[in-house]
């Protein structure tokens, strides 16, 4: 019985056959379009071709926000979905990460710890539907170049790290993030410090008259009220990449966010979130608390500030589930995992690496050799 071919760009089946040769097309970061890896045919991302919808797609960077309290207060089974109908998922036994991908992609090696994935792929479990995706702009070859440049300044790294720059050494992955909005109102009490200089005279041990100055702070009680509105407080929902690495990859350029479409994941993998929505909000409130503290200090003014108490209320709290792109490579060295991560939207590189004891020993031997040579030359004179 004949089968009906999938419609190019139909998000319902998340299959993107090339109109030229029928091979599966992939998202091409360089052009921002779908591209056939075999014949080079390009096509617009499906969402960009949908002009007959009664509801207009949100403009880049302006995605609808879900009310957080309302969402958490009720069962949200209706919000659970797969990233794509054909999506497969594998679980890495070594680091615990769950990675989603679409055929013809394969699981292969875990992008987060470098371990071979031996688990059988299964249909991806439902998850809270992503609201937006930041399309990758950095192609794999460019990411490799960024990694090689990063490696060139790390002479003490073991030679094994250079495998990260090979074509098979990095993977394109969309990492999960929660984005939170909130309006805050805070009452505070504290003290404003005003510095002044005091000059005093004294007689030193030799009987000479001396003067010296010191800074004295006078403190005055104060209280007040500040309003701070927060937008797009990003909390990484991945625990597979160190938080300090992800923080260092900012800014992401969220003004380029697009409404989520499975097409953007064609040729990439995506990680399932490891931080739940409510837990992410707890982390976001700490970030907001730091911002509120800065606002209070500005409101207190003076030269120094002391904050005694803060009473904050949070309103209009909303969230978005976002997928942000990276190129990531990982390998194991002496039973420890090392990663290099490239922001696939900006090209920023962050990574860690071990130090090669062999290279350090060679440098020490070279320095000792040079010192001995110089000593011998100096002894002859």
N, C-alpha and C positions, 0 to 999 in steps of 0.2 A: 504494500500500500504506500502510495506516495505521501511524503511529509511536506508540510507547508514551511518554507524557510522563515526564520525569524526576521521581523522587520528591522532594518537598520535603525539604531537609536531608540528602540522601544524599551523604556525603562521597566515595563512590566516583566519582561523576561531577562533583562540585564544581559542580553547577548548582542554583540555589536559586529555583525558580519560585514566584511569589506564589500562595497558595491562592485569593486573591480574583479576580485578573485575569490570572494566568500570566506577568506581567512578571518580569524578574530582580530579586530582592531584594538589598539591600546591607546590610552591617553598619552599624548605627547607633550611634555612640559615645555619644550622649546616653542611650539606654535600655539599651545593652548587648545588644540583640536584632537580629534580622534585620528590615529594614523595606523595604516597597515604596515606591519614590520616586514612584509614580503614584497609587496608591489609599490609601497610608498603612497598609496592613495590616502587623501585626508578628507575628513568630514567634520562638520561642526558638532560640538558636544550636544547630545540630544536635547537637554533642557533649553539650549539657546535656540533650538529650531521650533519649539512649541509656542506658537503665536496665536493659536485659536482658543487657548484656555480662557475660561471666564474670569479666573482669578490670576492677576498678574504676578509673576515671580518677584520676590523682593529684590531691590537693587543691591549690588555688591556691598558687603559690609553692614547691611541693615536687615538683620534677620529677626523674625518675631521671637519674643521672649515668653516663656511659660511661667505662670505664677507658681512659685515654689511651694508655699504652704498649701495651696489648693491641690497641687499635684501630689504632695506627700500624704495628704489627709485621706485620699481615696485610693482604691486599688487601681493600678495603672496597667493592667494586662493589655488593655486596648492600645497602649502606646508601644508595646513590644513588637519588634519586627526583625527581619533579617536585613543585613546590609544590602544583599541582593538575593533574589530567589535561587540562584544557582551557587551561592556562596558555600564553600567548604571551610571547615575549621579544624585545627589541630592543636593539641595541648603539648607543651614542652615539659617533659618530666624533670629536666635538669633545673630550670629556673621558674617554672610554673606559669609562664606566659601562654595565653591563648591567641592564636593568630588566624585571621580570616583571609581567604583568598578566593579568587574566581578561576576556574579552569579557562585556559590551559595552563595557568600557573601551577606550580607544584610546591609542596611544603619544603622539601630539601633540608636546609640547615636553619636552626633558630636564629633570627637576626639579632636577638638580644644577648645570647650567651655563646653562640657559635657551636652548640651541640647539634649533632645529627638528630633529626626528628624521626623517630621510629614508630610513633603512634599512627594508627590508621586514621586518615581524614574522614570526617563525618559531616553531615549537613549542619550548617552553622546554627547554634542556638539563638533564639530571639534575644534582643537587647533593646534598650531604650533607643528609639530611632534617632540617628544624628539629624541635627537641624541644619548644619552647615559644614562645608568643607573648604579648606584653603587649597586651591589647586597648586600642585607642584610646578615650579618654574625652572628649577635646576635639573638638567638632564644628567644621566648617569656618568657620561664621560666628563662633564664639568665637575661633578662631585668627586670623581676620582682624582682630577687635577688638584682640587682643593685639599684632598687628603694627602696627596704627594707633597704639596707645598708645606702642609702642616708637619709632615714627617721630616722634611729636609732640615728643620731647625731643631731636631731632637736626635742628636748624634748618639746619645747614651742609650737609646731604645734598642731592644734586641732586634736582630734581623727578622725574627718571626713577625714583627709588627708590619713589616713591609708588605706582607701578604694582604693587608687591608686595602692596599691601593690597586690590587688586581681586579679585574672585571668581575670575578665571582665573589669578591670579598665584601661587597656592600649590597644592601637590599633597600629598595624603596618601601617605606612603611608609613602609613597614616597613624599617628598616635592620638589617643582619645584625650580630650580636655573638657572640663566643665567651665562654663563662663557664667558669672553671676553679676546681676545688677541689683542695686539697693539704694534707697534714699535713707539717710541717717540723720537723726537729731540728737544732740548730746548736750547735757548740762554738766558743768565741771566746776570744781573749786581748786585753788592752787595759790601760788605765790609768784609775784613778779620781782626779779632781781635787777637792781640798778647798780652798776659798778661805779666806784669813785676811787680816786687816788689819794692816799694819805702819805705825807712826808714827815719823817721824824728824824731828830738829831740825836746822836749818841757819841760817846768818847770811846775810842778803841783802846786796845791794850797798851799802845805806845803813848797814850795821852793826847792823841790828835782828835780834833772834832770832825765827825763825819755825819753825812745825811744819807738817808736811804728812803726809797718809795716802795709802797706796796698797794696792791689792789684790794679794796674792801667792797663787799657786796651787801647792800641794804635790801632787805626783803619786805615786800608789801603784800598783804592778803588780797586776793581777787577771785572773782567767779564770773561765769559767763555761759554763753550758749553758742554752739556752732552747728551748721547744717552742711553735710558733705554728701554729694551724690556720686555713687560709684557705677561705672559702666565697664563691662568686660573684664572683671577680675578673673584672671585665668588660673585655674587649678589643674595641674596635670593629673589625669586619672590613670596614669601608668606608673607602676612601681618597678618596671623593668629597666628604666633609665634613671640615673641619679638626678634628683631634683635640682642640684646645683648646675648640672649640665644643661637641663632644659631651661632654667632661669637665664643662663648665659647665652642661650640661643635667641633670646628676645632682642629686638622687637620682631614680631612675626609679620606685621603688615596686615592686620585683620580687616582693613578697609577693602581688601580684595576677596573677602569671604563670598562664597556662592552657596545658594541653597543646595542641599545635598542631592546628588544624583549618582547612582551606581557607576555611571560611565567614568567618573574621575578615578575610580579604583581599578579600572582595567589596566593590568600590568603592574599593579602595586599590591601590597598586602595591607591589612589593617589590624590593629590590636584591639581586643576586647577590653573595655575599661575594668580596672582592678580596684578603683576607688568608687564607692557608691555615692549616689547623689547627695544624700544627707551628710555623709562624712566629708564630702568635698565642700559643702556649705560651711561646716565647722572650720575648715582650713581657711575658707574665704573670709569668714568673720574676723579671723586673726589678722589677715592682710588688711582688712578694712579698719580694724582697731588701730593698727599702726598709722594708717592714713588719718584717722580721727585725731590721734595724738599729735601728729605734725600740725594739723589745723588748729588744735588747741594752743600749741606753743606759739604759733603765729598770732593767735588772738590775744594771748597774754602779753606778748611783746616784751619790751625791756631787753636787758643784756643776757639774762639767764631766766629759766623757768623751772618751777617745781609744780608737779601735778599731784594733787592729793586725792581726788576722786573724779570718776567719770561715770555718768549714767546715760547710756545710749539706747535709743529705740531704732528698730529697723523696719522700714515699710516698703511697699511696692517691690518686694524681693522676687526676682525672676531668674531664670537660668536658660542656658542653651547647651546642647551637646555638640561639640565641634570635633572635627578631625583635622589635624595639622600634619604636614608632610615632613619627613626626614629621610635622608639616606644614612643607613647605619651599618656598621660592621663590628663584629665581635670575635674574639678568639681567646683561647685559654692558654695561660702561661703559668706553669708551676701551680696548677690547681686553682688559679684565680682568673676571673673573667675581666677582660679589658675591652672598652668600647671606644669607638670614634663615631661621632654623630655630626652630620651636616644638615643644617636647616635647608630644606629643599625649596624654600621660598626666597631665601636671601643669600645662601652660600656660606653663612657663618659656620665655623668648625669648632667643635669642642671635643676633647677626648682625654683619656688618661692612658698611661703606659708604664710598664715596669722599667727599671734600670738594668742594663746589662752589666753583670759583674765582670764579664770578660773585657768589655770595652773600657770600663773604669780601671781595671787592673792594667790594661795596656797603656792607658794614659799615665797612671802612676809610675809605671816602669819607664816610660818615655821621659817623664819629668826628672826622675832620679838619674837617668842616663845623662840628661842635659846638665844637671847639677854637677855630676862627676866630671864631665868633660870640661865644664867651666872651672872647676876646682883644679883640674890638672893643668889647664892653661894658665890659671893664676899662680900655681906653684912654680911653674917654669920661670915666671918673672920675679 
